[in-house]
Amino acid sequence: MSKSATNNEWVVLGEVGRVHGLQGWLKLISFTAPIENILDYSQFHAVIKGNSTELEIDDHRRQNKALLVHFKGYDDPETARLLTGTELAIATEKLPQLESGEFYWHQLEGLEVVNQHGQRFGRVSHLLETGANDVLVVAADSDSIDDRERLIPYLRDSVVSEIDLEDETIRVNWEADFLD
């Protein structure tokens, strides 16, 4: 998911979960893969009760399969609880550069999906991680050939033939009546 704020583009990397313990520690819900990649960043843009602010992770640890974090200045459960549900974002220019032909999910969201016959299916609303391969969830819009939501496997070269960020288009080898 990406967000825009004051001429910067933001990408949400995680969300603050529930309070853990008595010293302001919180569960961190990471949207990165692997989940520890979120810890490559210590400062995040956040909106708390309508106010834009910066949050800084000053300590972290792993507990079983979960990440626990402590934010600077949030030293007790009552104060830390104010952060629960807060999305943590960074400016997109802080993300590592990808190899040619690789894309972040947030870059694909909102792109128009067109098949090999020029039929417009709609726009990518989000992606799903299924284990075998990622899946584009394509929501119909006013320019679509119908009002169906489509789940299209994100398989480069076999199903997804071209991604054009400038043209905001994904071209797919996918028939309109697949999975009817």
C-alpha positions, 0 to 999 in steps of 0.5 A, a space after each residue: 500500500 502506498 500513500 502520498 503526503 506532502 510531495 513524498 510517496 510513502 509505502 507502508 511496511 508494517 503496523 503496530 500491534 498490541 502492547 507487550 509487557 510493562 515497559 512499552 514494548 509492542 508487537 510489530 506486524 511486518 508486511 515485508 518478506 522476510 518479516 525482519 526486513 522491516 528492521 532495516 529501518 528504524 524511523 517511520 512516518 506515522 499518523 497518530 490521531 490525525 497528526 503526522 509524526 515520526 516514530 523511532 524504533 530504539 530496540 527490538 527482539 524476536 519472540 517465537 515467530 513475532 517481532 517485538 519493538 520499543 519506540 523511543 519515548 513510549 516507555 509504559 503500556 498506557 503511552 505505547 497503547 496509543 500506537 496500536 493500529 498505527 501504520 508504519 511508512 517510509 519514503 519510497 526512495 529509501 527502499 533498495 533499488 531492485 534489479 531490472 524487471 523486478 517490482 515492489 507490490 506497491 508499484 503494481 497496485 492501481 495498474 490497469 490489466 489488459 489481456 493479449 486481445 486488448 480486453 481491459 479487466 480492471 486495476 490491481 487492487 492488491 496482491 495475495 501471497 499464496 506460497 506457490 506464487 503471488 496473485 494479482 487481485 484485479 478489480 473491475 472499473 468503469 473501463 472493464 469488459 465486465 464487473 468481475 473481480 479476477 485472480 490472476 497468477 503473477 507468473 512472469 513470462 507465462 501469464 504476465 507478459 509486460 509491466 509498463 510503469 510509465 503507461 500504468 499497464 500490466 499485459 497478461 496472457 489470460 482469457 476473459 472467461 478463465 475460471 468461470 
